[in-house]
Amino acid sequence: MVNQIAKCSKGDIKIKQEYNPGWQGYLTVDDKYFSVNGEKKLILIATDSIGDIVHLEIFNEVEQRKIDQFFIL
């Protein structure tokens, strides 16, 4: 069920193009670790000053290169 809903979800770029949200202020990034069937995963969440999610990404493994790309893209 989650995968079906995820296919219908719009990504950050699509939301920006369609709704033109008023993101403002400072960008804050928070990280959280969680486990799925015993496998450790990392989620990075970027929010603006009023708490709107600007971008988020889930990583199956922690790799510095992928985390750097999160901030670059």
C-alpha positions as CSV (number, residue, x, y, z in Angstrom):
1,M,0.0,0.0,0.0
2,V,2.8,2.4,0.9
3,N,4.4,1.9,-2.6
4,Q,1.1,2.6,-4.3
5,I,0.7,5.9,-2.4
6,A,4.3,6.8,-3.0
7,K,3.8,6.5,-6.8
8,C,1.1,9.1,-6.6
9,S,3.1,11.5,-4.4
10,K,4.7,14.5,-6.0
11,G,8.4,15.2,-5.4
12,D,9.9,18.5,-4.3
13,I,10.5,19.8,-7.8
14,K,7.0,19.0,-9.0
15,I,5.5,20.7,-5.9
16,K,7.6,23.8,-6.5
17,Q,6.6,23.8,-10.2
18,E,2.8,23.3,-9.6
19,Y,2.2,25.2,-6.3
20,N,5.0,27.7,-6.2
21,P,5.2,27.5,-2.4
22,G,6.5,30.6,-0.5
23,W,9.6,29.0,1.1
24,Q,11.4,31.6,3.1
25,G,14.1,32.3,5.6
26,Y,16.9,29.9,6.6
27,L,17.2,26.3,5.5
28,T,17.6,23.8,8.3
29,V,18.5,20.1,7.8
30,D,17.7,17.5,10.3
31,D,18.8,13.8,10.2
32,K,17.1,10.8,11.7
33,Y,18.1,7.2,11.8
34,F,15.4,4.5,11.7
35,S,15.3,0.7,11.2
36,V,13.3,-1.3,8.6
37,N,13.3,-5.0,9.2
38,G,16.6,-4.6,11.1
39,E,18.3,-2.5,8.4
40,K,19.4,0.9,9.5
41,K,18.4,3.8,7.3
42,L,19.0,7.6,7.4
43,I,16.6,10.3,6.4
44,L,17.6,13.9,5.8
45,I,14.9,16.5,6.0
46,A,15.4,20.1,4.8
47,T,12.9,22.7,6.1
48,D,12.5,26.4,5.8
49,S,12.1,28.9,8.7
50,I,8.4,28.3,9.0
51,G,8.7,24.5,9.0
52,D,7.7,23.7,5.4
53,I,9.6,20.7,4.0
54,V,11.7,21.8,1.1
55,H,13.4,18.5,0.4
56,L,13.8,15.1,2.0
57,E,15.7,11.9,1.1
58,I,16.0,8.4,2.5
59,F,19.4,6.7,2.3
60,N,19.8,2.9,2.5
61,E,23.4,3.4,3.6
62,V,25.3,6.4,4.8
63,E,27.8,7.5,2.1
64,Q,29.4,10.9,2.2
65,R,29.1,11.4,-1.5
66,K,25.3,10.9,-1.4
67,I,24.9,13.3,1.5
68,D,27.0,15.9,-0.3
69,Q,24.7,15.5,-3.3
70,F,21.7,16.1,-1.1
71,F,23.1,19.6,-0.3
72,I,24.3,20.4,-3.8
73,L,21.0,19.4,-5.6
